[in-house]
Amino acid sequence: MKVLKSLVFIALMSVSGAYAQQPATSGNPIFKGWYADPESAIFNKQYWVYPTYSAPYKEQVFLDAFSSKDLITWKKHEHVLDTSAVKWANKAIWAPAIVEKDKRYYLFFGANDIQSDKETGGIGVAVANRPEGPYKDHIGKPLIDSFHNGAQPIDQFVFKDKDGKYYIIYGGWQHCNIAKLSNDFKSVVPFKDGITYREITPEGYVEGPYMFTRNGKYYFMWSEGGWTGPDYSVAYAIADSPMGPFKRIGKILKQDPKIATGAGHHSVIHNQKKDLWYIVYHRRPLTEKDGNHRETCIDVMSFDENGLIKPVVITTEGVKAQRLD
């Protein structure tokens, strides 16, 4: 009888929380499937990830999204955007960027992998009333459909500066441009000096730009190496303006041959209330040789006393549970 009472007591105490379990971790990858180029955001006290569906270009005709309240359990939102809503796009929809403005959600994407100005494609914009869509073509044509300063119109990121202005930062083929967006996100408009596409390419840049601010400084990040190779990685620079100049500081994300290869094309989550930083990125499992077999992962990102980003330790555990409410 004493043993039975003890077991009942332990069960009751566990339910009450007296026997706290170890914090859950996300694990890596954070959701199933071949997904790459993850764009992360926080909307309505939830974490969101918008990745590329990693497949051959002719199959890459839609985007899924994933949401979570705690970084642990992720809900899949299928086909938030597909080519049925974008008449000019027919393949290679990838590397989405997401921003909320005036209670609407704008999803920027690359499509068709154009190789010259003679082809149809480039960077498009879709819009929805909810983070999970469905998203519809916002313009009816690409926002950027030509090569400027040698930059292939792909891998876009939308940055909101402290003055409320929005910029699009983009580019493949080892060139990166920044351009100012119009208020309605239907065009790019010239800077005061008359230049529309300003090149800000740092040393080592290949693709996948990302920007955020911290303590008044502009952190510019990008991917280096070939996306199908093991040495795909992320480097960064710091400047006093989104226009730079950006001098390369070094790599902060790269492969660990014991865990995964090709760690790159990332985004950043900042829990402002608790000042916690996370890097969301893709990598290739050691068992995979197919270039499209990439998974979306998350790990902690931190800074030293001088504001420099510490090298990220990629893990199989991922991160601890963290709610926004």
Secondary structure as UniProt FT lines:
FT   HELIX           2..16
FT   STRAND          35..43
FT   TURN            44..45
FT   STRAND          46..53
FT   HELIX           57..59
FT   STRAND          62..68
FT   STRAND          75..82
FT   HELIX           83..85
FT   TURN            87..88
FT   STRAND          94..101
FT   TURN            102..103
FT   STRAND          104..111
FT   TURN            112..113
FT   TURN            117..118
FT   STRAND          122..128
FT   TURN            131..132
FT   STRAND          136..137
FT   TURN            149..150
FT   STRAND          151..152
FT   STRAND          157..160
FT   TURN            162..163
FT   STRAND          166..170
FT   TURN            173..174
FT   STRAND          177..181
FT   TURN            183..184
FT   STRAND          188..189
FT   TURN            192..193
FT   STRAND          198..199
FT   TURN            203..204
FT   STRAND          207..214
FT   TURN            215..216
FT   STRAND          217..224
FT   TURN            227..228
FT   TURN            230..231
FT   STRAND          233..239
FT   TURN            242..243
FT   STRAND          248..253
FT   TURN            257..259
FT   STRAND          260..271
FT   TURN            272..275
FT   STRAND          276..285
FT   TURN            286..287
FT   TURN            291..292
FT   STRAND          295..300
FT   TURN            305..306
//
